[in-house]
Amino acid sequence: MSHYFDPKIWAAVPFQFWSLAFFIFGAVVGSFLNVCIYRMPREMSLISPPSHCPNCNYSIPWYRNVPLITWLALRGKCANCSVPIAPRYFIVELITAIAFLFSWLAVGHQSATLALAYCLILAGFIAASFIDFEHFIIPDEITIGGMVAGFLCSLAVPALQDVSNPAIALKQSALGMIVGGGLVYLILRLGKMFFGRLKLELQPDSRVIFTQTALILPEKSIPYEDLFYRKSDVITFEAKVVELIDRCYKAARIRLTPHKLEIDEEVLDPEQIVHMEAVTDRMVLPREAMGFGDVKFMAAIGAFLGWKATVFSLMASSVIGAVVGLVLIALRKQEWSSRLPYGPYIALAAVIWMFGGEKLVSAFLQARLPY
């Protein structure tokens, strides 16, 4: 395998050719990421069925599934039913193509394998960010899969950890997972301690749905793993109507913990409740500074980039979040800040680290510290 990544072989082909190749490769990967972004949070297979229109189920032939070009040629509409295709499909393909090209331009002279490893990281960031924006979750396939991939990539490409010895790279990768996940988990626990309850005001007569895996509110879905960490965590609210599969309650008080559901005086096992819907105006939810998906996401970043990257990403993401908050306040859209997930901030901070974050830190310290 090392023969295929011999720098002399890659250098024999013009650098501009590989630049174009990485851009095209990125567009193709972006097309696959669109499949991941749509199907992963819905727990659908990434393989079957083949690409199709979700409106008319038209199976898309290969010649109408060319990244970037097809969306433009069809003017963003299905070729069969003419229903608009979301611009997100084109945007993801374009962002991925540019990201892959930039990876090659940034580190391609240094190492082709490092450029490919960067492409893998950026693909994960893009998929995670778009899923988090839409569903407020980062799937385990990306986070836990990222930990495994980061560990293996560090073995194959020690330069990811800024070392040349594979054994040292593995140690750095493991340390990065521990530090990255541990830091965010500590923040999560401290946030729980000091800001553990959220009073949520809803529109009059809002319908909320409790599935087996998540609480579905009118504007977003929250996985139970982001709500329940301790036995004492509880969701409480007054409901005008509560509907189970086999019964209905009116003007009921609800208390839901990880192990017990109370509807007025009746106590039920939540594991036995497949589906519950309620009509209410307000709720009190257990609140976290971050979701547990962010803990696993940061651990995956540490597996790829090491512990220094996780510390930088944590600090830089808070700055990015503050800047976004100030911009939203200036635009009088501060209510949007509560609807923005934190995962994309972490991803952006990690990208800054990949392409010069260590130099930024060094320059900052030299400017701040006296000689």
C-alpha positions as CSV (number, residue, x, y, z in Angstrom):
1,M,0.0,0.0,0.0
2,S,2.9,2.4,0.8
3,H,4.0,2.1,-2.8
4,Y,0.8,3.8,-4.0
5,F,1.5,6.8,-1.7
6,D,5.2,7.1,-2.6
7,P,5.8,10.9,-2.8
8,K,7.9,10.3,-6.0
9,I,4.9,8.7,-7.8
10,W,2.5,11.6,-6.8
11,A,5.1,14.2,-7.7
12,A,5.4,12.7,-11.2
13,V,1.9,13.9,-12.0
14,P,1.4,17.7,-12.2
15,F,0.2,19.2,-8.9
16,Q,-2.7,20.9,-10.8
17,F,-4.0,17.6,-11.9
18,W,-4.3,16.3,-8.3
19,S,-5.9,19.6,-7.4
20,L,-8.7,18.9,-9.9
21,A,-8.8,15.3,-8.9
22,F,-9.4,16.2,-5.2
23,F,-12.1,18.7,-6.2
24,I,-14.0,16.1,-8.2
25,F,-13.4,13.5,-5.6
26,G,-14.8,15.9,-3.0
27,A,-17.9,16.5,-5.1
28,V,-18.5,12.7,-5.4
29,V,-18.0,12.3,-1.6
30,G,-20.4,15.2,-1.0
31,S,-23.0,13.4,-3.0
32,F,-22.7,10.4,-0.6
33,L,-22.7,12.8,2.4
34,N,-26.1,14.0,1.3
35,V,-27.3,10.4,1.6
36,C,-25.8,10.2,5.1
37,I,-27.3,13.6,6.1
38,Y,-30.8,12.5,5.1
39,R,-30.8,8.8,6.1
40,M,-28.6,8.6,9.2
41,P,-30.9,10.5,11.6
42,R,-33.9,8.6,10.2
43,E,-32.1,5.3,10.9
44,M,-32.3,4.3,7.2
45,S,-29.9,2.1,5.2
46,L,-27.2,4.1,3.4
47,I,-27.2,1.4,0.6
48,S,-30.8,0.5,-0.1
49,P,-32.9,1.8,-1.7
50,P,-30.8,3.5,-4.3
51,S,-31.0,7.3,-4.7
52,H,-34.5,8.4,-5.4
53,C,-36.9,11.4,-5.2
54,P,-38.5,11.4,-1.7
55,N,-41.7,12.9,-3.3
56,C,-42.4,10.5,-6.2
57,N,-39.9,7.7,-5.5
58,Y,-38.4,8.1,-8.9
59,S,-35.2,6.1,-9.0
60,I,-32.4,8.4,-10.1
61,P,-30.3,7.0,-12.9
62,W,-26.5,7.5,-12.9
63,Y,-26.5,10.1,-15.6
64,R,-28.9,12.3,-13.6
65,N,-26.8,11.8,-10.4
66,V,-23.7,13.7,-11.4
67,P,-22.5,15.9,-8.5
68,L,-23.0,19.6,-8.9
69,I,-23.8,19.4,-12.6
70,T,-27.1,17.6,-12.3
71,W,-28.6,20.0,-9.7
72,L,-27.7,23.0,-11.9
73,A,-28.9,21.3,-15.1
74,L,-32.3,20.4,-13.6
75,R,-32.5,23.9,-12.0
76,G,-33.0,22.3,-8.6
77,K,-36.0,20.2,-9.5
78,C,-36.8,16.5,-9.8
79,A,-36.6,15.4,-13.4
80,N,-39.7,13.3,-13.0
81,C,-42.2,15.3,-10.8
82,S,-40.6,18.7,-10.9
83,V,-40.7,19.1,-7.1
84,P,-37.9,21.4,-5.9
85,I,-34.7,19.7,-4.7
86,A,-33.4,21.4,-1.6
87,P,-30.3,23.6,-2.3
88,R,-28.6,21.8,0.6
89,Y,-27.7,19.0,-1.9
90,F,-25.8,21.3,-4.1
91,I,-24.3,23.2,-1.1
92,V,-23.0,20.1,0.5
93,E,-21.4,18.8,-2.7
94,L,-19.7,22.2,-3.3
95,I,-18.5,22.6,0.3
96,T,-17.0,19.1,0.3
97,A,-15.4,19.6,-3.1
98,I,-13.8,22.9,-1.9
99,A,-12.8,21.3,1.4
100,F,-11.0,18.4,-0.3
101,L,-9.3,20.8,-2.7
102,F,-8.1,23.0,0.2
103,S,-6.8,20.0,2.0
104,W,-4.7,19.0,-1.0
105,L,-3.4,22.6,-1.5
106,A,-2.6,22.9,2.2
107,V,-0.7,19.7,2.9
108,G,-0.5,17.9,-0.5
109,H,3.1,19.0,-0.9
110,Q,3.9,17.5,2.5
111,S,2.0,14.2,2.2
112,A,-0.7,12.7,0.0
113,T,-1.8,10.4,2.9
114,L,-2.1,13.4,5.2
115,A,-4.2,15.2,2.7
116,L,-6.5,12.2,2.3
117,A,-6.8,11.9,6.1
118,Y,-7.8,15.5,6.3
119,C,-10.4,14.9,3.7
120,L,-11.9,12.1,5.8
121,I,-12.0,14.4,8.9
122,L,-13.6,17.2,6.9
123,A,-16.2,14.9,5.4
124,G,-17.2,13.8,9.0
125,F,-17.4,17.5,10.1
126,I,-19.7,18.4,7.1
127,A,-22.0,15.5,7.7
128,A,-22.1,16.0,11.5
129,S,-22.8,19.8,11.1
130,F,-25.7,19.5,8.7
131,I,-27.3,16.7,10.7
132,D,-26.9,18.7,13.9
133,F,-28.4,21.8,12.4
134,E,-31.5,19.9,11.2
135,H,-32.0,17.3,13.9
136,F,-29.9,18.5,16.9
137,I,-28.1,15.2,17.1
138,I,-24.7,13.8,15.9
139,P,-25.2,10.1,15.0
140,D,-23.0,7.5,16.7
141,E,-21.9,6.4,13.2
142,I,-20.0,9.7,13.0
143,T,-18.8,10.1,16.6
144,I,-18.0,6.6,17.7
145,G,-17.0,5.6,14.2
146,G,-14.8,8.7,14.2
147,M,-13.0,7.6,17.3
148,V,-12.2,4.2,15.7
149,A,-11.3,5.9,12.4
150,G,-9.1,8.5,14.1
151,F,-7.2,5.8,16.1
152,L,-6.6,3.7,12.9
153,C,-5.7,6.8,10.8
154,S,-3.2,7.9,13.5
155,L,-1.5,4.5,13.2
156,A,-1.4,4.7,9.4
157,V,-0.6,8.5,9.2
158,P,1.4,9.5,12.3
159,A,1.7,13.0,10.9
160,L,-1.9,13.6,12.0
161,Q,-0.5,13.7,15.5
162,D,2.5,15.7,14.3
163,V,4.9,12.8,15.0
164,S,6.6,10.2,12.8
165,N,6.4,7.1,15.1
166,P,3.2,5.1,14.8
167,A,3.4,3.9,18.4
168,I,3.6,7.5,19.7
169,A,0.8,8.5,17.3
170,L,-1.5,5.8,18.9
171,K,-0.7,7.1,22.4
172,Q,-1.4,10.7,21.3
173,S,-4.7,9.5,19.7
174,A,-5.8,7.7,22.8
175,L,-4.8,10.7,25.0
176,G,-6.8,13.0,22.6
177,M,-9.9,10.9,23.0
178,I,-9.6,11.0,26.8
179,V,-8.9,14.7,27.1
180,G,-11.4,15.7,24.4
181,G,-14.3,13.7,25.7
182,G,-13.4,14.3,29.4
183,L,-13.2,18.1,29.0
184,V,-16.6,18.4,27.4
185,Y,-18.1,15.8,29.8
186,L,-16.9,17.9,32.7
187,I,-18.5,21.0,31.2
188,L,-21.7,19.1,30.7
189,R,-21.7,18.0,34.4
190,L,-21.0,21.5,35.7
191,G,-23.7,22.9,33.5
192,K,-26.1,20.4,34.8
193,M,-25.2,21.4,38.4
194,F,-25.7,25.1,37.9
195,F,-28.2,25.4,35.1
196,G,-30.0,22.1,35.3
197,R,-33.6,23.2,34.6
198,L,-35.1,24.9,31.5
199,K,-38.5,26.5,31.6
200,L,-39.8,26.1,28.1
201,E,-42.6,28.3,26.9
202,L,-44.5,26.9,23.9
203,Q,-47.2,28.2,21.6
204,P,-50.8,27.7,23.0
205,D,-52.0,24.2,22.6
206,S,-48.7,22.9,21.3
207,R,-48.5,19.1,20.6
208,V,-45.5,17.4,22.0
209,I,-44.6,13.7,21.2
210,F,-42.7,11.2,23.3
211,T,-41.3,8.4,21.2
212,Q,-39.1,5.6,22.5
213,T,-36.0,7.5,21.7
214,A,-36.7,11.3,21.8
215,L,-38.9,14.1,22.8
216,I,-40.3,15.8,19.7
217,L,-41.2,19.5,20.2
218,P,-42.9,21.7,17.6
219,E,-39.5,23.1,16.4
220,K,-37.0,20.4,17.2
221,S,-36.3,16.9,18.5
222,I,-34.3,16.1,21.6
223,P,-32.9,12.6,22.2
224,Y,-33.5,11.3,25.7
225,E,-29.8,10.9,26.1
226,D,-29.5,14.7,26.0
227,L,-32.1,15.0,28.7
228,F,-31.5,12.2,31.2
229,Y,-28.1,11.7,32.8
230,R,-29.0,11.2,36.4
231,K,-31.9,9.3,38.1
232,S,-33.1,12.6,39.5
233,D,-33.5,14.2,36.0
234,V,-37.2,14.9,35.4
235,I,-39.5,16.4,32.8
236,T,-42.6,18.0,34.3
237,F,-45.6,19.8,32.8
238,E,-49.3,20.3,32.9
239,A,-51.2,18.8,29.9
240,K,-54.6,19.6,28.6
241,V,-54.7,16.2,26.9
242,V,-52.5,13.2,27.2
243,E,-52.9,10.4,24.7
244,L,-51.4,6.9,24.9
245,I,-52.0,4.1,22.5
246,D,-54.8,2.6,24.7
247,R,-56.0,5.4,26.8
248,C,-56.5,9.2,27.1
249,Y,-56.3,11.7,30.0
250,K,-57.5,15.3,30.4
251,A,-56.1,18.1,32.6
252,A,-53.2,15.8,33.8
253,R,-49.9,16.5,35.6
254,I,-47.0,14.7,34.0
255,R,-43.6,13.7,35.6
256,L,-41.2,11.7,33.5
257,T,-37.9,10.4,34.8
258,P,-35.6,7.8,33.1
259,H,-37.4,5.0,35.1
260,K,-40.9,6.3,35.9
261,L,-43.8,8.0,34.2
262,E,-46.4,9.6,36.5
263,I,-49.7,10.8,35.1
264,D,-51.5,12.4,38.0
265,E,-51.5,9.6,40.6
266,E,-51.0,6.7,38.1
267,V,-47.4,5.4,37.9
268,L,-46.3,3.6,34.7
269,D,-43.1,2.1,33.3
270,P,-41.8,4.3,30.5
271,E,-40.1,1.3,28.9
272,Q,-43.6,0.0,28.3
273,I,-44.9,3.2,26.7
274,V,-44.3,3.0,23.0
275,H,-45.8,6.4,22.1
276,M,-47.3,9.3,24.0
277,E,-48.7,12.7,22.8
278,A,-49.6,15.7,24.9
279,V,-51.1,19.1,24.4
280,T,-49.5,21.8,26.6
281,D,-48.3,25.4,26.7
282,R,-45.1,25.0,28.8
283,M,-42.7,22.4,30.1
284,V,-39.8,22.1,32.5
285,L,-36.9,20.1,31.0
286,P,-33.6,19.0,32.5
287,R,-31.0,21.1,30.8
288,E,-27.4,20.5,29.8
289,A,-24.6,22.9,28.8
290,M,-23.9,20.5,25.9
291,G,-25.4,17.3,24.6
292,F,-23.7,13.9,25.1
293,G,-23.2,13.8,21.3
294,D,-20.8,16.7,21.7
295,V,-18.8,14.7,24.2
296,K,-18.4,11.8,21.7
297,F,-17.8,14.3,18.9
298,M,-14.9,16.0,20.8
299,A,-13.4,12.6,21.6
300,A,-13.5,11.7,17.9
301,I,-11.6,15.0,17.1
302,G,-9.1,14.1,19.8
303,A,-8.6,10.6,18.2
304,F,-7.7,12.3,14.9
305,L,-5.9,15.4,15.9
306,G,-4.6,14.9,19.5
307,W,-5.3,16.5,22.9
308,K,-4.0,20.0,21.9
309,A,-6.6,20.2,19.2
310,T,-9.4,19.4,21.6
311,V,-8.4,22.1,24.1
312,F,-8.1,24.6,21.2
313,S,-11.4,23.5,19.7
314,L,-13.2,23.9,23.1
315,M,-11.9,27.4,23.6
316,A,-12.2,28.6,20.0
317,S,-15.8,27.2,19.7
318,S,-16.9,29.2,22.7
319,V,-15.5,32.3,21.1
320,I,-17.2,31.5,17.8
321,G,-20.5,30.9,19.7
322,A,-20.1,34.2,21.4
323,V,-19.5,36.0,18.1
324,V,-22.5,34.4,16.6
325,G,-24.6,35.4,19.6
326,L,-23.5,39.0,19.3
327,V,-24.3,39.1,15.6
328,L,-27.7,37.7,16.3
329,I,-28.3,40.3,19.0
330,A,-27.3,43.0,16.5
331,L,-29.7,41.6,14.0
332,R,-32.4,41.3,16.7
333,K,-32.5,37.6,16.1
334,Q,-31.2,36.5,19.5
335,E,-34.0,33.9,19.9
336,W,-32.3,32.0,17.1
337,S,-29.3,31.3,19.4
338,S,-31.2,28.8,21.4
339,R,-32.0,26.9,18.1
340,L,-28.4,26.6,17.0
341,P,-26.6,23.4,17.9
342,Y,-23.0,23.5,19.3
343,G,-21.5,20.7,17.2
344,P,-20.9,23.0,14.1
345,Y,-19.0,25.5,16.4
346,I,-16.7,22.6,17.5
347,A,-16.2,21.4,14.0
348,L,-15.3,24.9,12.7
349,A,-12.8,25.4,15.6
350,A,-11.2,22.1,14.8
351,V,-10.9,23.1,11.1
352,I,-9.1,26.3,12.2
353,W,-6.7,24.1,14.2
354,M,-6.0,21.8,11.3
355,F,-5.1,24.6,9.0
356,G,-3.0,26.8,11.3
357,G,-4.4,26.8,14.8
358,E,-1.1,25.9,16.4
359,K,0.6,28.9,14.7
360,L,-2.2,31.2,15.9
361,V,-1.7,30.0,19.4
362,S,2.1,30.5,19.2
363,A,1.6,34.0,17.8
364,F,-0.9,34.9,20.5
365,L,1.4,33.7,23.3
366,Q,4.4,35.5,21.8
367,A,2.3,38.7,21.7
368,R,1.0,38.3,25.2
369,L,4.1,37.0,27.1
370,P,6.9,39.4,28.0
371,Y,10.4,38.5,26.8
